[in-house]
Amino acid sequence: MAQIEYATASYKTPMHHRILANMPVLASWVDGDTGKTIKVEGTTENIGETSALVNLDVLPPVGSEVKLRILKEEKTIIEVQTQVIRVERDPSKPLAALSVLQNLKKWKNTAMTAAQEWVVRHWQLNYEEEWVN
């Protein structure tokens, strides 16, 4: 059973549009105990208008700030500062919910567009593969 942790801050989360896309990411944050920077590769589960749900092997603590880079063909599409609002410590799929702290307009334009392009590209690939056989 997954252990889920939530930030204790009270906030209202309106229902926003999310795009299910598995794009590569790099996440980094400073460890509170050691002061060392932790860098982890992962993938997005979904991209929202103000947030992202990411699959990371090492999860940052709830409430911590994380620098998130979304990649396309190993090049950075966008880099933003985020805050961890929730983590799911499921060993088979550890997830961190990240709220974007800055550049929201750029995030919506860049990250959401890239996620939509990812979906279209992968839908076309899957569709074409099915018709090949």
N, C-alpha and C positions, 0 to 999 in steps of 0.2 A: 504494500500500500504506500502511495506517495505521501511524503511529508510536505505540506504546503505552509509557507511562512508569508505573512502579509506585513506591510509597513503599518505602523500604528497611527499615522497621521490620518485625520478624517478628511475625506474629499469625495466629491461626487464625480463619478465617471459616466459621462454620457455615452450612449451607444454610438460608436463611430464605425465607419466603413473600414473593413480589414481585408487584406488581400493575402490569400494563402500562397506563399512562395518560399522556396528553399534556396535562398541566396547565401553565398559564403560571407562570413563576417570575421572581423578581428575585434576583440574586446580587451580593454586593459583598464586596470584600476590599481590603486595603491593599497597594499595590505595594511590594515590598521595595527596589527601586532608587530610586524617586522619593518614596515616602512618601504618594503620592496615593491616594485611594480610587477604586477602579474599580467601576462599576456596570454590570451586563449583564443584559439580558432574555433569557429562554430558555424552554424547555419541559422537562418531565420525560419521560424515556423509561420509567422505572419507579420505583415507590416500594416500598421494602422496610421491614422491621420496625425496622431501625436505620440505614437508608441511603437514598440516592436516586441515580439515574443521570440526569444532566441534560445537555441539548444547549445549549451556549453558543457564541456566535460568537467570544468571547475566552475562553481557558481560563486558570484560575489555576494557579500552580505546584503540583506535587505536594508535599504536606506543609503547605501554607498553610491558614489558617483562613478560612472563607467564611461570611458571614451569608446564609442562604437563606430566602427568603420564598415560600411557595406561595400563589397567588392564585386566586380564583374571582370572576368578574365584576368584576375590577379591585380587589377587596378582599382583604386579607391573611387567609388561613385560619390560617396558623401561621408563625412566624418562629423559626428555630433557628440555633445556631452549629454549623458542620460543619467537617470537615477533609478535604482532598482526598487520596484514597488511590490514585487512578489517573486518568490522562487518556489519551484516544485522539485523536491529532492528525490525524484524517481530514478533509481539507478539505470533503468533502461532508457530514460529520456529526461535528463536534467534540464529544466527550463528556467529562464529568468525573464520576467516581464519588466521592460525598460520604458520609462517615460522620458520623452525628449524634452530637454530643458531649454534649448535655444534654437534659433533658426527654424522655427516651425513652418514658415512659409516655404523656405528652401527644402525642408524635409518633405512636406506634402508634394511639392513639385518634383523633386528628384527621386526620393525613395519610393513613393507610391507609383510614379511612372515606371521606374526600373522594375518594380514588382509586377506591374501589369504586363510589361514587356516579357518578363520571365514566364508568366502564366501563358501568354500567347505562344511564345516560342516552344514551351514544353507541351502544350496542347497540340500544336501542329506536329511536333515530332512523334508524339504518341498516336495521333490520328493517322499519320502517314505510315507508321510501322504496322498498324492494324490492317491497313489496306494492301500492304505489300504481300502478305501471305495469301 
